Structure formats: structure tokens, C-alpha cells
Amino acid sequence: MKSYCLEVSGAFACFTRPEMKVERVSYDVITPSAARAVFEAVLWKPALRWRVRKIEVLNPIRWISLRRNEVGAVVPVGSVKSAMNKGSGDLALYIEDERQQRAGLFLRDVAYRLHADLDVLPTAGANNPPAKFWEMFERRAGKGQCVNQPYLGCREFACDFRLAGENEPAAPIAETRDLGWMLHDMDFTDAADPKPRFFRAELKAGVLTVPDAESAEVRG
């Protein structure tokens, strides 16, 4: 296991609260699952696990209300299965018929320093030592390479990133607040029925400490 830090920033972000059913409302701060996704966008393998440990908020928490067009439907699973069995079928989704206009409360001008451990599982095999993956991540992150463009909650909110040193000086915001219950991550123990898990989040002098997924602080 080795620790890394990525500094990310973007014009907009939305880490949607699951209790908001129709219109999106973001958490005040990036969630651990969204932070994990940023690391996985740079390097992901089945034998790797990213464990987010700490989030530093670098810019003041600011909001913006936007109204935008969204697609209110998906292609039915039954239609996909039928097309697979028959070898043909109409899987088109006509946006003009399914377009919906919804408002959202998003974050703007965000910047974070994300700290995470890269855990190499035994399933990697003896031919894949941890150092191989450490060097791979450092090389890719150092050059700004990624498997897919990292984003801040929603794919349209792409972010910039750079590899930062663990001990590199940082200036998180001087703000302490109770963030309430926040999504930690999804539990995929039962892949057919993943369950969300939450923890009580508290921002202390601009730093959010993330508990281990196995700790008693994280609840289903």
C-alpha cells in the first residue's frame, strides 16, 4: 500500500445527495466515492483498490443554481435483450421526445487535494508486484494521462488534475462545519444488489477525514 495525492479543480461540480429524487442538489464537499473515481480514471485494474483517506478543500464553498436539459428515460432492458436474441431491433432513444428541463444546485469554482492509498490485492499475482502499479500510476498521473477524463460528480463537469506530493504545502480553507451524513461508497458484496453506506462527515479547518469502509463509523 502506498499513499498518493491528486490536486483537482473544475468550474462546476455536483455530488448529488441521494435523498433528492427529482432535481439534483450537491453535497457541500466532494464525496469519498467521487474522489475514488478520480483516482480510478487515472489507473484502474481488477486487482487494485483505492482507499480515500483525506480530502482538503482549497477553495471557498460556493453555489450556483442552473437549469438544464436532461433525458428522462433509458432504453428498456427488455428491448436490449430482445434485440440480442433476434440479432436486430430498434434501440434508439429519441431525445426530442424524452427531454426534460430540471434545475440543480451545484458547486462552482472548486479545488481539492485528494489523498488515497493504492492497495494491491493478492489476486494481482506474483508476477505483478506492487511497485509495478506504483510506477504505472506515478508515470500516468505525472504526464496527465488517464483512462477516461476525470469528472466532479457528473460527466459533463470535467476536472483538471495533477500529481501532488503528500507533504507538499497546502492551504485548505479555514472553515469548520458539520456536513451531516454523507455517502461513503457503495457496498458491492452482493453485486446484484449494491447497498449505499454513509458516515457522519465533519469539515475541520478545511479538511475532511474519511474513515475506513470497515470501521464502525460507516453504516449501511
C-alpha positions in Angstrom: 0.0 0.0 0.0 1.3 3.4 -0.9 -0.3 6.9 -0.5 -0.8 9.4 -3.2 -2.3 12.9 -3.6 -4.1 14.4 -6.5 -5.0 18.1 -6.8 -8.1 18.5 -8.8 -10.1 21.6 -9.8 -13.1 22.5 -12.0 -15.6 25.2 -12.9 -18.6 23.2 -11.7 -19.3 20.1 -9.6 -22.3 18.1 -8.4 -22.0 15.3 -5.8 -25.7 14.5 -5.7 -27.5 13.9 -2.4 -29.4 10.6 -2.8 -32.4 11.9 -0.8 -33.1 14.4 -3.6 -35.3 12.4 -6.0 -36.0 14.8 -9.0 -33.7 17.7 -9.1 -30.0 17.5 -8.2 -28.6 19.1 -5.1 -24.9 18.7 -4.4 -23.2 17.8 -1.1 -21.1 20.7 0.2 -17.8 18.8 -0.5 -16.7 16.0 -2.8 -17.7 12.6 -1.6 -15.2 9.7 -1.0 -16.7 7.7 -3.8 -16.3 10.6 -6.3 -12.7 11.1 -5.1 -12.1 7.4 -5.6 -13.5 7.7 -9.2 -10.9 10.4 -9.9 -8.0 8.1 -9.0 -9.6 5.2 -10.9 -9.8 7.4 -14.0 -6.0 7.6 -14.0 -5.4 3.9 -13.1 -7.7 1.0 -12.6 -7.2 -2.7 -12.5 -9.3 -5.5 -11.0 -6.6 -6.2 -8.5 -6.3 -2.6 -7.3 -8.3 -0.8 -4.6 -8.2 2.9 -3.9 -8.9 3.9 -0.3 -9.6 7.6 0.1 -8.2 8.8 3.4 -8.4 12.6 3.4 -9.9 15.5 1.4 -8.6 19.0 1.6 -10.9 21.8 0.4 -8.8 24.5 -1.2 -11.5 27.0 -2.5 -14.4 28.5 -0.5 -17.6 26.5 -0.9 -19.8 28.5 -3.3 -23.1 27.6 -5.1 -24.8 28.2 -8.4 -28.3 27.3 -9.4 -28.6 26.0 -13.0 -31.5 24.9 -15.2 -30.5 22.4 -17.9 -31.9 19.8 -20.2 -31.8 16.1 -19.2 -33.0 12.9 -20.8 -35.8 11.5 -18.8 -35.7 7.9 -20.0 -33.4 5.0 -20.8 -33.6 2.2 -23.4 -35.6 -0.6 -21.7 -33.6 -3.7 -20.7 -36.3 -5.9 -22.3 -35.7 -4.2 -25.7 -32.0 -4.8 -25.4 -32.4 -8.5 -24.6 -34.9 -8.9 -27.4 -32.5 -7.3 -29.9 -29.7 -9.5 -28.7 -31.8 -12.6 -29.2 -33.1 -11.6 -32.6 -29.9 -10.1 -33.9 -31.7 -6.8 -34.7 -34.1 -4.3 -33.1 -34.9 -0.6 -32.5 -32.7 0.6 -29.6 -33.0 4.3 -30.5 -33.8 6.8 -27.9 -35.4 10.0 -29.4 -34.1 12.9 -27.3 -36.7 15.3 -28.5 -39.5 13.1 -27.1 -37.7 12.4 -23.8 -36.1 15.8 -23.0 -36.9 17.3 -19.5 -35.8 20.6 -18.1 -34.6 20.4 -14.5 -33.0 22.8 -12.0 -30.0 21.9 -9.9 -28.0 23.4 -7.1 -24.3 22.8 -7.9 -20.9 23.9 -6.6 -18.7 26.3 -8.6 -15.0 27.0 -8.8 -14.0 24.0 -6.8 -10.5 22.8 -5.9 -9.5 19.8 -3.7 -6.5 17.8 -2.7 -7.4 14.2 -2.6 -5.3 11.7 -0.5 -5.7 8.0 -1.1 -3.9 4.7 -0.6 -3.3 2.4 -3.5 -3.9 -1.2 -2.2 -2.7 -4.1 -4.4 -4.7 -7.2 -3.8 -3.2 -10.7 -3.7 -5.1 -11.6 -6.8 -2.6 -9.5 -8.8 -0.3 -12.5 -8.7 3.4 -12.9 -8.1 4.3 -11.5 -11.5 2.7 -8.2 -10.6 4.5 -6.7 -7.6 3.0 -3.5 -6.0 6.0 -1.4 -7.3 4.8 -2.1 -10.9 1.5 -0.4 -10.2 3.0 2.4 -8.2 5.3 3.3 -11.1 2.5 3.0 -13.5 0.3 5.4 -11.6 3.1 7.9 -11.0 4.0 7.9 -14.7 0.5 8.4 -15.9 -0.5 11.0 -13.3 2.7 12.9 -13.8 2.1 13.2 -17.5 -1.6 14.0 -17.1 -2.7 10.7 -18.7 -6.0 9.0 -17.8 -8.2 6.1 -18.9 -11.1 8.4 -19.1 -11.4 12.1 -18.3 -11.9 12.6 -14.5 -15.0 14.4 -13.6 -16.6 16.0 -10.5 -19.8 14.1 -9.8 -21.4 14.5 -13.3 -19.6 13.6 -16.5 -20.2 17.0 -18.0 -18.2 18.6 -15.1 -14.7 17.5 -16.2 -11.8 18.4 -14.0 -8.1 19.2 -14.2 -5.7 17.1 -12.1 -2.1 16.9 -11.2 0.0 14.7 -9.0 1.0 16.5 -5.8 3.4 15.4 -3.1 1.9 14.0 0.1 3.9 16.6 2.1 3.6 19.4 -0.4 2.4 22.6 1.4 -1.3 23.2 1.0 -3.7 26.0 2.2 -7.2 24.5 2.9 -10.0 26.9 3.8 -10.2 27.9 7.4 -13.7 26.6 7.9 -15.2 24.0 10.2 -18.7 22.7 9.7 -20.9 19.7 10.2 -21.7 18.2 6.8 -24.2 15.7 8.2 -24.5 12.2 6.8 -22.5 11.8 3.6 -22.3 8.9 1.1 -19.1 7.0 1.7 -19.3 4.4 -1.1 -21.4 1.6 -2.4 -21.1 -1.9 -0.9 -20.8 -4.4 -3.8 -20.7 -7.5 -1.6 -23.9 -8.5 -3.4 -23.1 -7.4 -6.9 -26.8 -7.9 -7.9 -28.0 -5.5 -5.1 -25.3 -3.0 -4.1 -26.1 -1.0 -0.9 -25.1 2.6 -0.1 -23.1 3.2 3.0 -22.8 6.5 4.9 -20.7 8.2 7.5 -21.0 11.4 9.6 -18.8 13.9 7.8 -17.3 16.9 9.5 -15.1 19.5 7.9 -12.3 20.7 10.3 -10.2 23.6 9.2 -10.9 22.7 5.6 -10.0 19.0 6.0 -12.4 16.1 5.8 -11.0 12.9 7.3 -12.5 9.8 5.7 -12.9 6.6 7.9 -12.1 3.1 6.7 -15.0 1.3 4.9 -14.8 -1.4 7.5 -15.0 0.9 10.6 -18.0 1.3 12.8 -18.3 4.9 11.6 -19.5 3.8 8.3 -23.1 2.5 8.3 -25.5 0.9 5.8 
